Amino acid sequence: MTIGVSCTPESELSRRVRIAITPLPGPEAIAGSTRLKAGTATKLVLNMLTTGAFIRRGYVWGKSDGQRAAEEFETAGPRDAEL
């Protein structure tokens, strides 16, 4: 399965992938800047996708990253770990 993220609707990428995610960030606040809002929108989409994947795989416990907490516990030892 292929997923594509593009801020341009009807783009070549959107036509070639199975799932197309196309956020519409709107016009730029700074004239002449072409990628500020698009880059931020793409980053937010990727953060949501990876967070969802981590939750689904069981790497998140409560509000912390379980994989990272487990690694810190193993490295620091039980007395020095901050969980």
GUROTOR-844536 format. One line per 8 residues: number of its first residue (from 1); their letters; for each residue x, y, z negated of N, C-alpha, C. Coordinates in Angstrom, 2 decimals. Layout:
REM GUROTOR-844536
NUM	A	X,Y,Z,X,Y,Z,X,Y,Z ~ ... .
***
This chain:
REM GUROTOR-844536
1	MTIGVSCT	0.84,-1.16,0.00,0.00,0.00,0.00,0.90,1.24,0.00 ~ 0.55,2.21,0.79,1.31,3.46,0.83,0.42,4.61,0.38 ~ 1.03,5.48,-0.41,0.34,6.67,-0.91,1.17,7.87,-0.49 ~ 0.51,8.90,0.01,1.22,10.11,0.41,0.67,11.33,-0.30 ~ 1.57,12.24,-0.70,1.17,13.49,-1.34,1.61,14.63,-0.42 ~ 0.64,15.40,0.02,0.93,16.52,0.91,-0.07,17.64,0.65 ~ 0.41,18.86,0.59,-0.48,20.00,0.37,-1.05,20.54,1.67 ~ -0.85,19.82,2.75,-1.39,20.22,4.05,-2.45,19.21,4.48 .
9	PESELSRR	-3.72,19.59,4.42,-4.76,18.66,4.85,-4.61,18.32,6.34 ~ -4.99,17.14,6.71,-4.92,16.69,8.10,-3.48,16.65,8.63 ~ -2.50,16.47,7.75,-1.10,16.40,8.18,-0.82,15.01,8.76 ~ 0.31,14.88,9.42,0.73,13.60,9.97,0.88,12.57,8.85 ~ 1.44,12.99,7.72,1.59,12.09,6.58,0.22,11.58,6.11 ~ -0.74,12.47,6.01,-2.08,12.08,5.56,-2.73,11.07,6.49 ~ -2.44,11.15,7.76,-3.03,10.21,8.73,-2.34,8.85,8.71 ~ -1.08,8.79,8.29,-0.33,7.53,8.36,-0.39,6.68,7.09 .
17	VRIAITPL	-0.81,7.25,5.97,-0.82,6.50,4.72,-2.21,5.94,4.44 ~ -2.24,4.94,3.55,-3.52,4.33,3.20,-4.31,5.23,2.25 ~ -3.61,5.83,1.26,-4.24,6.76,0.33,-3.54,8.10,0.45 ~ -4.28,9.12,0.84,-3.71,10.46,0.99,-4.20,11.34,-0.16 ~ -3.26,11.92,-0.88,-3.59,12.86,-1.94,-3.19,14.24,-1.43 ~ -4.17,15.12,-1.27,-3.90,16.44,-0.69,-4.44,17.54,-1.60 ~ -3.64,17.94,-2.61,-4.08,19.07,-3.44,-4.09,20.35,-2.61 ~ -5.01,21.22,-2.92,-5.11,22.50,-2.21,-4.75,23.63,-3.18 .
25	PGPEAIAG	-3.48,24.05,-3.20,-3.05,25.03,-4.18,-3.49,26.46,-3.90 ~ -3.92,26.76,-2.70,-4.33,28.13,-2.39,-3.16,28.99,-1.94 ~ -3.43,30.28,-1.69,-2.37,31.17,-1.19,-1.32,31.47,-2.27 ~ -0.12,31.79,-1.80,0.98,32.13,-2.69,0.79,33.51,-3.31 ~ 1.25,33.68,-4.54,1.15,34.97,-5.22,2.21,35.94,-4.70 ~ 3.35,35.41,-4.26,4.44,36.24,-3.75,4.45,36.14,-2.24 ~ 4.33,37.27,-1.56,4.31,37.27,-0.10,5.62,36.75,0.45 ~ 5.54,35.87,1.43,6.72,35.33,2.06,7.18,34.02,1.44 .
33	STRLKAGT	6.72,33.72,0.25,7.09,32.45,-0.39,6.13,31.38,0.10 ~ 6.69,30.28,0.58,5.83,29.27,1.20,5.72,27.99,0.40 ~ 6.53,27.83,-0.66,6.53,26.53,-1.32,6.34,26.56,-2.83 ~ 6.15,27.70,-3.45,6.04,27.74,-4.91,4.84,26.96,-5.41 ~ 3.65,27.32,-4.95,2.44,26.64,-5.42,2.37,25.21,-4.92 ~ 2.78,24.97,-3.70,2.74,23.61,-3.15,3.67,22.69,-3.93 ~ 4.85,23.16,-4.26,5.80,22.36,-5.04,5.27,22.06,-6.43 ~ 4.66,23.05,-7.06,4.09,22.86,-8.39,2.92,21.88,-8.34 .
41	ATKLVLNM	2.06,22.01,-7.34,0.93,21.10,-7.21,1.39,19.66,-6.97 ~ 2.41,19.50,-6.14,2.95,18.16,-5.87,3.56,17.57,-7.14 ~ 4.29,18.38,-7.88,4.89,17.91,-9.13,3.82,17.48,-10.12 ~ 2.74,18.23,-10.25,1.66,17.87,-11.17,1.01,16.55,-10.77 ~ 0.80,16.36,-9.47,0.21,15.10,-8.99,1.13,13.92,-9.32 ~ 2.42,14.07,-9.04,3.37,12.99,-9.33,3.47,12.71,-10.83 ~ 3.42,13.75,-11.65,3.43,13.54,-13.11,2.19,12.76,-13.55 ~ 1.03,13.08,-12.99,-0.19,12.36,-13.35,-0.12,10.90,-12.92 .
49	LTTGAFIR	0.41,10.66,-11.72,0.52,9.28,-11.24,1.47,8.45,-12.10 ~ 2.63,9.02,-12.43,3.59,8.25,-13.23,3.10,8.08,-14.66 ~ 2.44,9.08,-15.22,1.88,8.94,-16.57,0.83,7.83,-16.59 ~ -0.04,7.81,-15.60,-1.05,6.75,-15.51,-0.42,5.38,-15.37 ~ 0.63,5.28,-14.57,1.32,4.00,-14.40,1.97,3.55,-15.70 ~ 2.59,4.48,-16.43,3.23,4.13,-17.70,2.19,3.68,-18.72 ~ 1.05,4.35,-18.77,-0.01,3.96,-19.70,-0.52,2.57,-19.34 ~ -0.76,2.35,-18.07,-1.30,1.06,-17.64,-0.34,-0.10,-17.90 .
57	RGYVWGKS	0.96,0.15,-17.79,1.96,-0.90,-18.03,2.27,-1.09,-19.51 ~ 1.71,-0.23,-20.36,1.90,-0.38,-21.80,3.16,0.27,-22.34 ~ 3.72,1.24,-21.61,4.93,1.91,-22.07,4.64,3.10,-22.98 ~ 3.38,3.44,-23.18,3.02,4.60,-23.99,2.24,4.12,-25.20 ~ 2.71,4.53,-26.39,2.02,4.20,-27.64,1.62,5.51,-28.28 ~ 0.33,5.75,-28.41,-0.12,7.02,-28.98,0.29,8.16,-28.08 ~ 1.09,9.08,-28.62,1.55,10.22,-27.83,3.04,10.12,-27.51 ~ 3.64,8.95,-27.68,5.08,8.85,-27.40,5.35,7.80,-26.34 .
65	DGQRAAEE	6.49,7.94,-25.70,6.94,7.00,-24.69,7.49,5.78,-25.40 ~ 6.77,4.69,-25.38,7.14,3.49,-26.13,8.46,2.89,-25.71 ~ 8.77,2.90,-24.42,10.02,2.32,-23.94,11.21,3.10,-24.49 ~ 11.13,4.43,-24.42,12.22,5.25,-24.93,12.36,5.09,-26.44 ~ 11.25,5.05,-27.16,11.30,4.89,-28.62,11.92,3.55,-29.00 ~ 11.58,2.51,-28.26,12.16,1.19,-28.55,13.65,1.18,-28.28 ~ 14.10,1.82,-27.20,15.52,1.88,-26.89,16.29,2.68,-27.95 ~ 15.72,3.79,-28.42,16.37,4.59,-29.45,16.46,3.80,-30.75 .
73	FETAGPRD	15.42,3.04,-31.06,15.42,2.22,-32.27,16.53,1.17,-32.21 ~ 16.68,0.53,-31.04,17.71,-0.49,-30.88,19.11,0.12,-30.95 ~ 19.29,1.31,-30.38,20.60,1.96,-30.35,20.98,2.50,-31.72 ~ 20.06,3.19,-32.38,20.37,3.86,-33.63,20.32,2.93,-34.84 ~ 19.55,1.88,-34.74,19.36,1.02,-35.90,18.11,1.46,-36.66 ~ 17.59,0.62,-37.51,16.31,0.93,-38.15,16.34,2.11,-39.09 ~ 17.48,2.45,-39.71,17.51,3.57,-40.66,17.63,4.92,-39.99 ~ 18.30,4.98,-38.84,18.59,6.25,-38.19,17.60,6.63,-37.09 .
81	AEL	16.70,5.75,-36.73,15.81,6.01,-35.60,14.73,7.01,-35.97 ~ 14.44,7.91,-35.03,13.32,8.83,-35.18,12.21,8.36,-34.28 ~ 11.15,7.82,-34.85,10.02,7.34,-34.05,8.85,8.23,-34.18 .
***
